[in-house]
Amino acid sequence: MRPPDRSTLDLLLLGAIHDAPGDGAAVRDAVLDRSGGALALSAGPVYRALHRLERNRLVRRPAGSRGYRLTPGGERVLRSRTREFEAHVRAVRAVLPGGGVTSGAGAAADRAGRVRGSGPPRSDRTPR
C-alpha cells in the first residue's frame, strides 16, 4: 500500500497515540499491528509528523518521558478528523459500483445531508 498523505498520516498517528501512548517506534508499530500489516510506515515521515503534531500542540511528551500523549486539543482534532474521514469514506463507497448506501447509519447520515453536504438531495434542489 502506498504511503498515506499528510492528513491521513496525522490521523493514523493521533489514533494510535490515543489508544496506546508511546515513543515514535511504539506508535509506528501500533499502526502496523492495528492495520494487520497493511500500513508499514517509514520512520522518517512518522518522526517528522510527530514533531509537527507536537509543535501544533496536538501531542506532547511529558517531562522525563519519551512517550507521546494526546493533548486536549489533540483529542478534539482526532474526533473531528475521524468524523470527516468516515463521512468521506461513506461518500466514496456510495459512488463505487455496488457501494451505494441503502440502509443503516450510513444511509441515515446520507439522507440527513452529512455525507454530501447540507440540504435536500440533489434531485430536490433547484438546477444549477
C-alpha positions in Angstrom: 0.0 0.0 0.0 1.4 3.5 -0.8 2.3 5.9 2.0 -0.6 7.9 3.3 -0.9 11.6 2.6 0.0 14.0 5.4 -3.6 14.4 6.7 -4.2 10.7 6.8 -0.8 10.1 8.4 -1.6 12.6 11.2 -5.0 10.9 11.7 -3.3 7.5 12.0 -0.7 8.7 14.5 -3.3 10.5 16.6 -5.5 7.4 16.7 -2.5 5.2 17.6 -1.4 7.5 20.4 -5.0 7.8 21.7 -5.1 4.0 22.2 -1.5 3.3 23.1 0.7 6.3 24.1 4.3 5.7 23.5 7.5 6.7 21.7 7.8 7.1 18.0 8.7 3.4 17.4 5.8 2.2 19.5 3.4 4.5 17.7 4.7 3.3 14.4 4.4 -0.4 15.5 0.8 0.2 16.7 -0.2 1.5 13.3 1.4 -1.5 11.7 -0.2 -4.0 14.1 -3.7 -2.5 14.1 -3.7 -2.3 10.3 -2.8 -6.0 10.0 0.5 -5.1 8.4 -1.1 -3.1 5.6 0.4 0.2 6.8 4.1 -0.2 7.2 5.2 3.4 7.8 8.7 4.6 7.2 10.4 6.0 10.3 11.4 9.4 8.8 7.9 10.6 7.9 6.5 9.3 11.2 9.0 11.2 13.3 8.6 14.4 11.2 4.8 14.1 11.6 5.1 13.5 15.4 7.3 16.6 15.7 4.8 18.6 13.7 1.9 17.4 15.8 3.9 18.3 18.9 4.7 21.8 17.5 1.0 22.2 16.8 0.2 21.2 20.4 -1.8 18.1 19.5 0.6 15.7 21.2 3.1 16.2 24.0 5.8 14.3 25.7 5.6 14.7 29.5 8.8 15.7 31.2 11.2 12.8 31.6 9.2 10.7 29.2 9.9 9.7 25.6 6.3 8.7 25.0 3.8 10.8 23.2 0.3 11.6 24.6 -2.6 13.4 23.1 -3.4 16.9 24.4 -7.0 18.0 24.9 -6.7 19.8 21.6 -5.3 16.6 20.0 -8.4 14.7 21.4 -10.7 17.3 19.7 -8.9 17.2 16.4 -8.9 13.4 16.5 -12.7 13.3 17.0 -13.3 15.9 14.3 -11.0 14.4 11.7 -12.3 10.9 12.4 -15.9 12.1 11.7 -14.7 13.8 8.5 -12.8 10.8 7.3 -15.7 8.4 8.0 -18.1 10.8 6.0 -15.5 10.8 3.2 -15.3 7.0 3.1 -19.1 6.7 3.1 -19.3 9.2 0.2 -16.7 7.4 -1.8 -18.3 4.0 -1.2 -21.6 5.3 -2.4 -20.0 6.3 -5.7 -18.2 3.0 -6.3 -20.0 0.1 -8.1 -22.1 -1.8 -5.7 -21.3 0.6 -2.9 -24.5 2.6 -2.7 -25.7 3.3 0.9 -29.1 1.8 1.2 -29.7 1.2 4.9 -28.3 1.6 8.4 -26.5 4.6 10.0 -24.7 5.5 6.7 -28.0 5.9 4.9 -29.4 8.0 7.7 -26.3 10.2 7.6 -26.6 10.4 3.8 -30.3 11.3 4.0 -29.5 14.0 6.6 -27.0 15.5 4.2 -24.0 14.8 6.3 -22.2 12.9 3.6 -22.9 15.0 0.5 -23.5 18.4 2.3 -26.4 20.1 3.8 -29.9 20.4 2.3 -32.2 18.1 0.4 -30.9 15.5 -2.1 -29.7 17.0 -5.5 -33.0 15.9 -7.3 -35.0 18.2 -4.9 -32.7 21.3 -5.4 -33.1 24.0 -8.0 -30.9 23.1 -11.0 -27.7 24.9 -11.4 
